[in-house]
């Protein structure tokens, strides 16, 4: 689907309306639900999201993270908003041990709701991190959402590029990418470290060559990636990390992600 920039902006407005309606109702019902994925990056990067328009990125869904204990409340929430749950997929997900639900509105737009964790190439546990930010998951977790992808693609890299350009690296979660949190996570899991640092390297290389960025943009992005990489390398590693590092790439360090056909 080829859309003009104006059409993409109009589409985004409609998705933001859906985002706001769902989040407002979730907040009213006391459900700790946070946005992730493409809508989250556009929400958190208003100044640099124009790069998404230049790519012709069409929005297809709105993804959320919530807690498993709120499963019934979430099902009721979407039902009351006129969404239908994919019950066949719910059965498949249950059999796979995946904590995930999918709901469709009358226009066929779907919302994926992940519960407690993102379980793809690696596991990102977000159960106790949902209160950090609103309406999205934290900036650090948005970055990790992409860093855990072993076969990362250009659109995922660009999501992270705009995140690095819009937000600084720091040691807390107050509108900064928390390098201490990421470094600590990587220090206890060699597999996470292996995939994440490889992807940071790819992002740095991409930013240096990306002609949509000004020289100033490139400089800032590269400096922030370098700062994060330095924090990761300086963090002392666990014994488990060191033992796994000895094996290295001779043993697979990530999970294959099963694609469930919607």
N, C-alpha and C positions, 0 to 999 in steps of 0.2 A: 504494500500500500504506500503510494507516494503522496505525501501531503506537503503543502506549502508551509512556510514558517508561521504564517497567520493561522492556518488551519491547525497546526500543532499547538499553538498557544491557546486556541479556542478549545481544543480537546483537553488540554491541561486544566483549563478553568472548570470544565465539567467534572473531571476526575477529582479536582480539589473540593468541589461541592460535595461529591460522594464521600471523600475523606472526612470533611468537616461534619457531615451528618452522622456518619458512623462513630466518629470519635466523641461527638457531643453526647450521643445516646449511651456510649460505653461509660463515659465519665459520670453521667447522671445515675447509672446503675452501679457505680463503684467497681467497674471492671478495669483492671490495670491492663490495658491493651495499647500497644505501640506500633507505629508504622515502620516497615522496613522496605527494602527494595527500591525500585525506580522512583516512586512517589516520595519516599523519605529523602533521597538524595536531592530531588528538586525542591523539597520543602526546606532543607537545610542549606542549600546553595543557590539562593535567589539571584545573586550577582553573576555567577558563572554558569548557570544552567543553559545559557544561550548556546553553549557548545553542544548540548543535546539536540537543540533545534537544528544546528548546522549539520548534524549527523542524520537528521530526519527520523529521530527516535520516536516511534509511535508507542503510546501507552496502551497496555492490554489488561492490567489488573491492579489491584491494591492489596498488598500483603501486610499481615499483622503478626506480632508476637504477643502471646498472652500466657496465662498460667493454666496448667492442666486442671487445677482445682476449680477453675471457673468455666469448665467445658459446658455445663448445662446452661449457665447464664449467657454464654456466647451464642449457643444454638438458639435460645429464646430471643436474643437481641436481633440476630439476622432474620429470624422468622418474622418478628414484629416489623422489621424494615422492608419486608416483602421479598426477601431472598429465599431461594430454595437450596437446600443442602444436597450435595452429591452423595447419596446414601451408598451407591455401589462402590464409589471410591473410598468412602468411610470404612467399608468392610475390608477392602484391600489394604488400606493403611493400617487397620487394626491387626490384620494378619501379619503385616510386615514389621509390626512394632513401632510404626511411625506415629508421632504425636502431631497430627495435622488434620485440618478440616478445610473443605472448600465449599463456598457458597456462591450462587449465581443470582444476579438481579434480572429484572424483566428484559433487559437489553443484552443479556448473555455475558455481561462483564463479571468476572469472577474475583473473589477475594479468598486468598489462602490465609488461613490462620494457623500458625505454628505454635505449639504448646511447650513451654519450658525451655526448648532448645532448638537450634538449627543443626540438623544431623545430615551432613552431606559428606564431602571428602574428609572433614574433621568434625568434631562436635563442639559447638559453641553454646554453652549453658547460659541462658539469660533469665532464668527463673527469679534470681534475686537482684537483677539489674534494671528492672522495668521502671522503677521510680526515679531513675537518674535524670531522665529527660522527658520532654513532652512536646509535640505528639509523637515523636519518633523514638526509636531506641537511641542510645548514646552515639556520638560521632565515632568513638573508638569501636563500638560494636558494628556500626555501619561499615567501617573499613574492614574489620575482621570478616564480616559477611562475604566480602569479595576476596580477601586474602586467602581464605580456605579453599578456593577453587583451583584445583590442580591444572586443569586445562582452561585457564582464564582467557577470555576473548577481548577484543578491542573495546566493546561497549562497557564491559566491566572495568577495564583499565581507565576508560574516560570518566566513569562514575567516580573513581578514586582520585583521578587527576583534579576534577573540580572540587572534590572534598579537601584535598591538600591545598589547593589555591585559595579556597574561601576561609579555611580554618587553620590556626596555628597548632604547633605541637607543644604540649605542656605536660605538667605532672598532675593534672586533675581533669574532671569531666565538665568543667564550666565553659561550654562553647569552645573547647579545645580537644584535640585528639590526644588522649591520655597515654603517653609513652610508657609510663610506669606499669600501667595495667597490662598493656600489650607485651611488654618485655617480660613481665612476671608469668604471663600465660605461656609464652614461648619457652621460658627457661625450664618449665616442668614437662615439656612434651616435644621431643626432637622432631616428630613428624609435623607438628604445627609449625615449628621453627623452620623446617626444611621448605615447606610449601610457602609459608608467609614471606620469608626472606627472598626466596626466588621470585615471587611476584612483585615484591618491592623493587627488586632489581629491574624487572621488566617495565614497571611503571616509570622508573627513573629514566631508562633508555627511551621509552616512548615519549616522555615529556620533552626530552632534549631534542627530539626530531620532529615534534608535532607542529606543523606550520600554522595551526589555528591559534597558537599561543604567542604572545609577544616575548621578547628576550627577557623582560622583567618577570613575566609570568613563569617562564622556564626556570629562571634563577631562584625564585621563591619556592617553587614546587620541589626542585632538586635539593635545596637547602633543608627543607622540611623532611623529605624522605631520608636524607643523610642523618639528620638529627635523630629520627626514629631508629634508624639502623644502628647508630652508635649506642643508643640506650639499650637496644636488644643485645648487642654484642657485649656490653659491659656488665649486664645482669648475670650474676653467678648462676650456674646451671645445676640442676638437681642430679643426684647420682643416677637416677633412671635415664635422664637425658644423656649423660656421659656414656652410659653403657650402650644405649641405643645408637649413639653417634658412631661407636666403633663398628657397628654393622653397616651403617650408611645406606647407600642406595641398593646394596645387594639384597635387601629385603624391602618389600613394598611398605610404604609408610603412610598410606592413605586408603580410604575406602572408595570403591567404585560406587557411583551414584546411580541407582536404578531410576530410570525415567518412567513414570506412570502416565500412560496415555489418558488424557482427559476426555 
